[in-house]
Amino acid sequence: MRDTGPPWTDTDEKATLLGFLDYLREAIATKAAGVPEPQVRTPGVPSGTNLLGLIKHLTHVERFYFLGRPITNLRRTLKPTRTETLDHLLADYREAIRQANEVINSYGDLSRPAPRPGGRAPAPTMRWTLTHMIEETARHAGHADILREQLDGATGR
């Protein structure tokens, strides 16, 4: 794979944060795309981390932070079932991103609270949530880089 650099974004804070988050989202989706079964769910480390599990996990985390949907078992979000396929989970991830971006784009003020499951307070600000999701997605994109290289030698974003 050819490596791509970070996006050139607007001077607007929200556009910059969302630009970097979208860049990382696409990096992890691209890293998993096209990996055949069973490699896409093959753990590359003793913890069991695999590409398919990373996509599933990030889908749940997107929905938690931006859509206010609860996560009942965080560990389970990293473990794809036998019937969950790469195509299905990637489509689900992209739909979660689309819905999350609608919520993000509705914010004119990033200091407002982000959605929270059940409306629980205190909720972090949308600024904090965007920054955290950049960190969360980047961390897992790094995991995906290593897992993909172990599988077939592919590097780059």
QUIPELIN-V395873 format. One record per run of one state. SS is the DSSP state (h for helix, s for strand, l for the rest). FROM is the first residue (numbers start at 1). TO is the last residue. Records with the same first field share a line. If there is no record, write none. Layout:
SS = FROM-TO ; FROM-TO
//
This chain:
l = 1-12 ; 33-38 ; 42-50 ; 68-74 ; 79-85 ; 106-112 ; 114-116 ; 120-124 ; 153-157
h = 13-32 ; 39-41 ; 51-67 ; 75-78 ; 86-105 ; 117-119 ; 126-152
s = 113-113 ; 125-125
//
